[in-house]
Amino acid sequence: MSHAMDEARFLALALKNPVNAAIVDELHRLALPDAWLVAGCLAQTVWNVLTKRAIDHGISDYDVFYFDPDTSWDTEDAVIRKLHARLGHLGAKIEIRNQARVHLWYPAKHGLPYPPLTCSTDGIDRFLTQNTQVGVRRAGDGHEVYAPHGFDDIAGLIARPNRALNFSAANYAAKAERWKRLWPEMTVIAAE
């Protein structure tokens, strides 16, 4: 299995999942500010294509980030309800989070500090693993991809810790163990 992948190939494989494609298109139609489909649903779709599994094998949810300076829960809840109403027919668990609000609830939920973010890609930068630090959105007639570490770990089915703020070795180990069960071909780089 080749460990090199460029943006065009990544995008083509990630959008083979009709749920990913539908979410990206709907985010574009809704024109949510700084909205991206992010993380595991993208990388895992690619893994499934590369390992010849069902396109949605192992995908537990589809994460959407957007960034709205209005940090009220009511505003975020309205966005969540609207997106669920428009995408409910997909039968997928879709998690929508306003990245401008994360610092308001994260410390209470996880017991760790979380400084305010300035945009959605700041949230992507804080993901637990480098191979899930990826986002896709429509831009003009095409797509924009955010992938600060590129695509080689995705192509090579490599789980590598991201030592950004709030890194938890225990959470990383649990995630890597789940992935290794689902994709035995995966190489896990230890957190220590």
N, C-alpha and C positions, 0 to 999 in steps of 0.2 A: 504494500500500500504506500503510495507516494505521500510524503509529508510536506509537499509544497502545494500551495493553493493560492490563486490570486482572487481579487475581489469579484471579478465577473463570474468565476466558477462558483465561489461561495454563494453569491446572490442567486445564481441559477438553481443551485441545489436547495438552498433554504426556501425558495419560493415554490419548489415542487410540492410542498405541503400546502394544500388548498386553504387550510385554516390560517397559516401565516400570510398567504397572499390576500385573503379576504380582510384580515385585520389591517394590514398595511393600507389597502385601498380604502377601507372605511375611515381610518384615521385621517387620510388625505381629504376625503369628502367632508368630514366633520371640521377640519381645519383647527384642531386643538393646537394650542401653542407648544412648539418644541416637542412634538409627539413622535415616539419611536416604539416599534416592537423590539423587545430586547431579550437577551440572555439565552437560557437553555432551549427554548422552543426552536431557536434558530440553529444553534450548534447541534442539538440532538437530531433535528431533521437531517442535517448533513451526515451525521454519523449513521443514521438509518439508511440513507441512500448508499453510502460507501460500504456498509456491511450487509446490504440487501435484506433489510428488515422492513416491516410495515412502516409506512411513512410517519406514523404517530407513536411508534413503539417507545415506551418509557417517558413520554412527555406528560408531565403531571399538570402543567398549566402554561398559559401564554401570558407573558408579562408586558404591560404597556406602561411606558413612562411618558409623562408630559410635564410641562413647567408653566404653572399659572401663578403669578404673584399674589392672587387672592387665596390666602391660606385657610379660609374657613372650611370646616368639615361639610357644611351644607352645599357649598359650591362643588367640592370634590365628589360628594355623594350624587349630585345631579349628573355629573359627567359619567360616573360609574353606571348609574341607572340608564342613561341614554345609550351608552355603548353596549351594555348588556341587552337592551331592547333591540338594538339594531343588529347585534351579532348572536343573539340567543339561538337562532336556527342552526348555528354551527355545532352545537352540542359540546362545546369546549369550555373548560374553566379558564376564564380570562380575568387576570388581576390588573387593575388599573390604579396607578399611584401618581399623585401630583408630587413631583420631586421638591417643590417649594415647601411642602408640608412635612417631609420626612423627619426633620430635626425636632418637630413638635411631639412626635409619638415614639420615635425610635429608642430614646434613653429609657423610658418607662417599660417598653416591651422587651428590650434586650439587655438592659443594665449597662450600657456602654454609651459614651458621649457620641454625638453626631452633629458636627458643625453644619450650619445651613449651607445648602447647595446654591449655585448660581444658574444652573441649567441642567437639562436632563442627562447630558453626557457626564456630568460630575457624578451622578448616581451610578452610571455604568462603570466608571473608573473605580468605584468602591466594591464591585462584585468580588465574591470570595475566590473565584478561580479566573485565571487569565483567559481560558478558552470560552468563557461565557461573557467576557467583556466585549460585547458586540451589539449593535443596534442597526435597524433598517427602517427607512421611511421613504415615502415617495418624494421626489423632487422634480418639478417640471414634468417632462415626459418619461423620466426614468426613476432611478432610486438613488438614495444616498446611503452609504454604509459607514458606520463608525466602528472601528476596530483598532484600538491603540496598540495591540500586540500582534496584529496581523491574523493570519488564518492557518499557519502551520500547525499549531496545537490542535485546532479543530480537525484539520485534514489527517493528522497523525493519531487522533483519539488519545490525546495527552491531557491529563488533568494536572495543572500546575497551580500552586497557591499564588494568590495576589496578596502581597504583603502591605496592602493599603491600610488606611485607618480602620480600626475595629476588626482586624484579622483575628479569627478564632480558629485555632488548630483543631479543636473538637468538632466544630461545625464543618470545617473542611474535610476532616476524616469521615464524618457521617455522609456527607455528600459524595465523596469519592467512592466510599464503600457501596452506596446505592448504585452509582453509575457502573462500577466494576461488575456488579451482579447483572445489570441490564445489558452492558456492552463488555463482555469478557475480554475483548481485544484491547481494551483501554490500558494505557500505561499511566500509573499514578505516581507523581513526584511527591515524595514525603514532605510534610509541612515542617519537620524539624531539620 
